[in-house]
């Protein structure tokens, strides 16, 4: 049986999805105490066996000194790369450097496979010039942070592919996240992206013909809605990576612009990067719906009546969902009120109050009101089950913490598919 370690584990979205494919977790690491409690009861792990800090390299080395690790999983903190923050990237003193902590573990263990997850803003963030607290940062060279990530993986001996994956292909939540899949360099690279449109395939990396055939298959493929996977207007771009610098295919220096170069899919083989925009729009008839996971109105009346909003709270919600401009200068348009239940939900976040609060229509005894999504429904949207919820409640995890932990989690359904593709035998 192949094994994996679970870094920045949260409540174990990676772990649940990987274990669904008969992979074994041999080490978990999570700093937040409440999340560690939830993780321990969900996955039957001793609380004190969950390591606290990925920066505690000596302790990780000791725990894994006699263990061959096959896969490293990690959703390293996304706040430094999110559009809703100051986008300080690697300059964030507390969280921006944790990718390099991950790479230190990678270089020690040299696993065959690495799976990383982050917000899609990771692809676009550039060199950030910090300003005063209430002023927007100045951002230049968009995409240079992801270029550095590719360089670090390439330099460590890995071929890499990435894709922005929407959880809505697998569950009732719209959640776009970039997933990075890296494999230790050898003569063969097992490509598992783009999903769900293409089957996993083996690429003979020493053969330019094999790489060209793989790209051609991508270019003639179809997306979930039957349209071309890559439209004619979205050309394939090719770059070279050398000594932390990126070059065009002809060898000339790459010039950064206001648009980042990496699109929503790409692959890097032996320091050559191929990237394009793929179409993964689902036809409406195949969409999961928020209504799929909702508790009944009667259940709300019996067990969750506290989640029903007062008239005053309804007005506050309507106001909070108007168009906003953050202190950082980033903007957000008007949000719908109430949230639709005939479509996948919008993205869960760790902030389950104010503007981010999920509110749906609630009708009971013929009266129309509004209610919050419950903490159980939050967990369901991330692919956790009702037994997990029961264990968390019995352990004393609060409703607000459960919502926050769900908002920070990796979607189990997506990891299940990634794990399935990693395990799939290809002849």
N, C-alpha and C positions, 0 to 999 in steps of 0.2 A: 504493500500500500504506500502511495506517495503521501508526503506530509507537507505542511505549510506552517508559517508563523503569521500571526495576526497583529500587525502594528497599528497604532492609533485606532484601537479596536472598537471604541464606542460601545454599543450593545451587541455587536457581533453580526452585522449584516454580511460581511465577508465570510465569517466562520459558518453561519447557517447555510449560505449558498454553496460553499465549497464542500461542506460535510454532506450535503445532499447528493454529492457525486463521489462519495466514498473516499474523500481525502481527509487526512487526520491532522488536527491542530496540535502542535508540539510546544507552542509558546504564544502567550497573549500579552499585550502591553497597552495599558490605558491609564491616563493620568487622573481623570475626573472621578472622584470617589463615588458619586451617585451612579454614574455609568458603570463603574466597576461592580457595584452591587447588583445592578440589573444584569450585567454580563454573567456574573457568577451564578445567579439563580436560573437564568435562561439556559446556560450551557453546562450546568452542573460542574462548575469549576470552583475550586477553593479560592475564596476572596484574596488571600495572601499569596496565592500562586500567580496572580496576575501582576506582572511587572508594572511599575509606575511610569518609568521614564525611558524613552528610546535613547536619551543621551547617556544613560548609565551603561556604557559600552562594556565595561568590565563584567558587570553582572550578566549581561546577555551572553558574552563569550563563555562565562562559566556555565550557564544553564545549557548552552548548546555545544559545549566542547566535544562531546562524543556523539553528536547527532548530525547526520547528513540531511540538510534542509533542501527540499526540492523546489518549493515555491515561497516567495515572500509576497504577502498581501499588505496593502496599506492605503488608507485614505488620509494622506497627510493633510494637516490643517489648511482649510481653504480661505480663511478670512483675509490673508495678505494678497489674494489674487481676485477677490470678489469685487464686482462693480459697485456693491453697496458699501464698500470700505474705502480706505485711503489708497488701496492698491500699492502698498509699499513693497510687495513682493519679497525678494530675498533680503531686503533691508529691514523688514520687520524683525526687531531684536528678539522677540519672544517666539514667534512661530515661523517666520520666513526661512530660517536656517534649518528647519527640521527635515527638509528634503535631503540636505547634505548629511544629516545624522542617519537617515535611511541609507544613503549611499555608502556610508562607513560600514554599516551592517552588511550590505550587499557585497562589498569588496572583501569582507571577512568570510562570509559564507559561500559566495559564488554559487547561488542556486541556479538551477536550469532555467527557471521561469520567475518573472516579476510581474505582478499586476498592481497598478497604482490607480487611484481615483481622485479627481478633484473637480472644482467648478470649471465650466468651459472658458471662463475668463483667464484661466491659466495659459491658454493658447495665445491670447492677445496682449497680455501685460508686457510692457517694455521697461526701459530704464526709467526709474522713477526719481525725480528730484523732489525731495521733501520740502514742505513749506510750513507756515505757521499752522497751529491746530485747526483753526476754523477756515483755512483756505484750501482750495483744491490742490492736490499735488500736480506737478508738471510731469507729463509722461511722454517720453520720446522713444524711438526705436521699437515700435510695437512688435511683439513677438520675440524679442531678444531673450526674455526669461525662458521661454520654452526651448529656444535654440540652445541655451546653456544646459537645460535638462537633457536634451538629446545628446549633447556633447559628453556630459558626464556618463551617460549610459553607454555610449559608443566607446568612450575611453576605458570603461570598466570591462569591455569585451562583450557587448550585447547588441544584437539587431533588435529593432523596435518597430512597433506599429501603434497607432492611436486612432480613436474614434470618439466623436461626441455621440453618446447613446442616450436616447430618451426612454425613461422607464415606462412611458405610456405604451410601448410595444409589448410590455409584459404584465402590466398591472394598471390600476385605475388612477395613476398619478403622472402628470407631465413633469418630468424632472430630467433636464439635460445635464449630463456630466461627462467630462472627458475621461476615458479609460485608456491607460497606457499598458501595453503588453510587450514585454521584452523577453528575448530568448538568448541564452548564452551562444555566442557565435560558433557555428559549425558549418558543415557543407549544406545543411538543410535548415530552413526556417519554416516553422509551422504557423501559418497565418490563420487567425480565428476571426479577423474583421475583414470587411464590414459585416455586421450582423444586424438584422436577421436575414438579409437578402442573399448572401453568398455562403456556400458551404466552406468549412475549414479546408485548407489546401496546403500541400508541401511545396516549397519553392527551393529549387537547387540554386543556392545563392552564388555559386561560382560560375553559373551560366547566364550570360546576358540574354540568351534566347528564352530561358525559363522565366526570367524576371519580366521580359517583354510580353511573354504569353500570359503571365499573371495580370499584368496591367491591361492588356487587350481584353481579357475576360471581364475585368472590372468595367471597362469602357463600353462594352456591348451588353452589360447586364441590365436587369430591370429592377426597379425599386418595389416596395410593397404595394404601391398604388398602380402598378403596371406601366408607369412611365419609365423612361431611361434612368438608370441608376446615376449616371453622370450626364447632364445635359450638354448639348453642343456648345453652349456659351461658357461652360465651366471647364476650361482646358486643364490638362494635367501639367503641373509645374515640377521641374526637376532642379534640385540644388545639391551642392557639394558642401560637406562640412570638414573643416581642417583647422586644427590648432585654435579652437574656439571661434573661428570665423566661418561665415557662410558665404558661398560663392554661387553665381549662376552656373548653369550647365556648361557654358563656354569658358569658364574659368575667371570671368570678370567679377569684381567685388559686388556683393549684394548690397542694394541700396534700400534701407528701410523707408517706409512711407506711413501714411495714416491708417492703412489697412494691413493687418498682420498676414504673413505669408503661408500659414499652415492649414487653413481651411478646416473642415470638420472630419476629415479622414486623411491619413498618410502612413507611409511606411519608410523606414530607413534601413537599407541593406548596405553593410560595409561602407558607411559614411556617405552614401548617396541617398538623398531624400526625394520621395515622390509624393505629391500631395494634390488633392482636388476636393471639390465639394460634392458630396453624395446626396442623393434624394432618398429620404426615408419617411416620406409622408404616408401615413396610414389612411386607407379609405374609411369613411365614416362608419360603414357597416361592421368593420373589424375593431373599432375602438372599444376599449374598456370604458366603463362609466363609473363616476363617483357613486352612483346609486347602487352599484354592485356590492359595495362593502358597508353600506349604511345600516345602522340599527333601525328597527321599526319605530314608528311614532309611539306605539304603546310601550315599548321598552324604554324610550326616553322618558315618558311620563312616570314610569315606575322607578327607574334607577338613576336617571340623569336629569331630573327636573331643574337642577341648579344651572344647567347649561343653556336654559331658555333665557333669551335676552329681555330685559325690561324695555319699555318704550324709550327711556332716556339713553340706554346703551345702544339701541338701534340707531338713534340720531347720531351718536358719537361715531358709530361704525360708518355710517354714510359719509360723514365729514372726513374721517381718517382715510377713506379710500378715494378721495379726490386726488388730482395730480399733485406730485410733490417734487421738490428739489432738495437734495441732501446738502449738508454743510460742505461736503466734499466737492460739490459742483455736479455730481451725477444726478440724472433726472429719472423719474418714474411716472408713467402716465396714469390715468384714472383706472381704478380697478372696479370690476363688476360687483354689484351688490343686489341680491345675494349671490353666492357662488352657484354656478350651474351644477346640476347633478346628472344631466344627460350627456356629459362629456367627462373625460378624465379630469381630476382635480388639478388645480395649479400646484406649484412646487411647495411642499412642506418646508418650513424653515425652523430654526431653533427658537425663533421669536414667535410665540404663539399668542401674542396680545396685540392690541393696537391695529395698525394697518395690516399686519400679517395674519390676523385672526381669520380662520375659516368660518363663514357664516352661511347657513342654508335655510331655506324655508321650512317651517314646521307647522303642520296642520293636525290639530287634535280636537275632537268633538266639534268639528266644523269651524273652528277658529284658526285663522292664519296668524302665525307668529314667526319668530326667527330664533335659531339656536346655533350654538357653537358646535363644531365637530368635537366628539369626545376623544379622550386619550386612547381608548380602545380602537376607535376608527383611525386615528393617526398611525397606530402600530400596524393595523391591517393594510393601510396604504403603502407601507414599506415592506410588506411581505411577511411580517411576523404574525403568529397565530394567537388565538384567544387563550391558549394554555400559557404562552409566554406572558401575556398580560396578567393572568391570574397570579403567576409566580412573582411578578414585579410588585403587584399590589400587596400580596401577603408578606413580602419582604420589607414593606414600608416605603416604597418609592412613591412620591406624591404625583398627583395628576399633572401638575405643571412640569415636573421633571420628566415624566413619561413623554409628554408632548415635545419637550425640548430634545430629549434623546432620540425620539423618532425623527424629528427634523434634522438632526445631525447624522442620522444613520445612512448607510449604503443600502440601496434597494436589494433585498434578498433575491427577488425574481431575476434581476439582471445578472447577479453573481452566479446564480444557478445555471443560467445559460452559458456564461463564460466558462464555468467549471466543466459543464457538459462537453463543450468544444475542446477544452484542454485534454479531457480524457478520451475523446473520440479517436478510435483507430482509423488511420487513413492508409489505404493500400496504394 
